[in-house]
């Protein structure tokens, strides 16, 4: 098995996780936007994307 095949296999295995993560993040962002309409969503999303919580979730599912 060459390196490109290994990358493809890994990508296929991660696809369901990535789809779920995107959907869950979207729900989180919607919740924050509806619950805190005065919130700066761009700032919130940028802070979340840099957060330890997000990076921990990515490491656990990698």
N, C-alpha and C positions, 0 to 999 in steps of 0.2 A: 504494500500500500504506500503510495507516494504522499508527499506533504499536501498536495492539493486535494487528494481524496480524503485525508484526515480532516482538513478544514471543512470540506463539504459535509462530512458525517457530523461534525460538531455543530455546524450551522443548522442542519436538519433537526438535530436533537434539541437545540436551543429555540427553534422557531415557536413551539407552543408556549414556552416560558416568556419569550419576548412579547408575543401577542397578549398574553395575560398581563404582563407588567405594563404594557402601554395602556390597556383597558383600565387597569386599576389606578394608574397615575391619572388618567383622564377623569375617572370618578372622583379622585381626591381633589383635583383642581376644580371640578364642577362644584363639589361640596363647599370648598373654601370660597369660591366666587359667590355662591348663593347665600352662605351663612354670614360672610363678611363682605358685603357689597362695596364697602369703602376701601378694601384691601387693594394694594397695587399687585395685580396678578403677575405681571412680568417679573417684578422683584421676588414674589413668592416662588414662582417656578424656577427662577435662576438660583435662589437660595436652596431650594429643595434639590435641584440637580447637582449642586456642589456638596450636599449634606452627607454626613456620616451614615445616616439611616439608609439613604439610597445606595451608597457604596457597599454597605454591609449586606443589603439584600442582593446585590449583584454578585458579591463574593460567595454567598451561601448557595446561590443557584447556578454558579458556574461549574 
